[in-house]
């Protein structure tokens, strides 16, 4: 019985993973609640989508609570990229429920995180959350074939309808 349970567990876990290809990009991160497991490359749920208009990969995440400190990297091919395309984790906080987007530029290897709930890393801090300054210029993101537009702290669909 124990062998059967172990086999089922392995099939469920590895069935949600895929073999990394040279042009695949996946987000990996410190928070299992956000990324499924901590620091596991190849999870289908964390695969990034190429956005031709932005010439970047993008992945949208939705969270239901605040996080003081989140760390992540992008795995592209067999390489792991973090802050400024280097080896350090991209660190940030999430001020509460909402959406954030992880971007990866395959030419520069830069990883960026954007969204109205994204702020500076708060690890080791007892201060409250604060958002980083958000550009007034709209940011267009293609997700699963749907165009979304980030304007300031609001997200809209392609028709201009405000998203929650």
N, C-alpha and C positions, 0 to 999 in steps of 0.2 A: 504494500500500500504506500509506504514511504517513497519508493522508487517511482511509482505512478504520479504522486503529487509533485515530486521533484521534476519529472519530465513535463508535466502540465505547466508548472511554473516557468520552466525554461522556454517552452514553446510560446507561452503568452508574452514573456519578456522579449525574446529574440525575434518573435514574429512581428513585433512593432518596430524592428530595426531593419536597416537596409545596408547593403554593401556600399561604401563610399566610392563615388566616381570622381574623376579629375575635376569636373565642372559642377559638382554638388556643393552647396553651402548649408551648414547646419548651425543653429545656435546651441551652445552648451552653457550651463550656468550653475550657480551655487544653490538656488532654491528649488528643491524637488517639487514644491507646490506649484511653481510656475512652469518649470521645464520638464516635468514628468519624473525625472531622476536627476541627481546632481552629477554634472560633468560627464554625461554619456553622449558620445558622438554617434550620429547615425539614426537617431530616433525620428521616425517619419513625422511625428507631430511638431518637430522643431526644424523641419526642412524649410529653407528660405525659397522665395519665389523671385525669379528674375523680373525686374521692372525695366522694360526697354526705354520708357520715357525718362526715367531717372538714371539709367545706366548703372543700376545698383540692384543688389538682392535686398529683399525686404521680408520681414516676418512680424505680424501683429500679435500681441498677447493681450489678454484681458485678465485683470486681477480683481479680487473682491475685498482686498484689505490693503493697508499700508505696509511697507517694508522699509526698515531703516537702512539696510545695506543689501544690495544685490550685486553680484559679480557675474560677468559673462565673457565669453569669447565666441568667435565664429570659427568653425572648422571648414576649411575650403580645400578640397582634395584631401591630402594627408597632413596639412599644416594647420596649426592653431594660431589665430590672430586676435590680439587684444587691443589695448589702448594705443592709439596712433600706429596701428599695424604691428606693434611689438608683442612682447610676451606677457606684459602686465595685464591683469584683468581690467575690463571696463567696469568701473564701480559707480553706482548711483543709488538713489532712494526712490521710492514710490510713495506719494503722499496719501493715497487712499484708493478706493475702487475706481477702475477705469481702464483705458487702453493705452498701450505704449507700443512703439515700433522700433525694431532693431534693423539697422541698415548696414550693408557690407559692400564696399567698393572693391571689386576684384582687381582693378588696376593699381590702386594705392594700398590695398589691404586695410584701409581704415574702417573701423567699426564705430558706429554712432547709435545713440539711443535717443528717441524723441517722443514727445507727447506731453499733454498738459499736466500729467501727474508725476513727471520725471523731475527729480531734483538732485542736488549734490549728495554724495554718500554721507550717511549720518552715523556710521559705525563709530562707537566710542563717544558719541555726542548725546547729551540729554536735551539738546535744543529741539524745537519743533521742526517740522518739515517746511521747506520753502522751495518753490519752483524756480528753476533757472529761467532767465529771460527767454521768451519765445519770440521768434521773428514774426513780424507782421505780414511778411510775404507768404501767400498760400503755398502749401506743400502738397503736391499731388502724389498719391500712392495707389498702385494697382494691386489688388488683393483678390485672388481667385477670379480674375477677369472682371472685377468690379472696381471702378474708379472712386477713390475717396479723397477728400480735400481737407487738410488741416489748416484752419485759419485761427491764429492765436491759440486760444484754449478750447476751441470748438472743432468738432469733426462733422463734415457734411458729406452726403453722397453726391454723385455727379449731377443730380437735379437741383442741388442746393438745399435739400432737406437736412435739418440738423439731426445728427445721430446722438444717441444717449451715451 
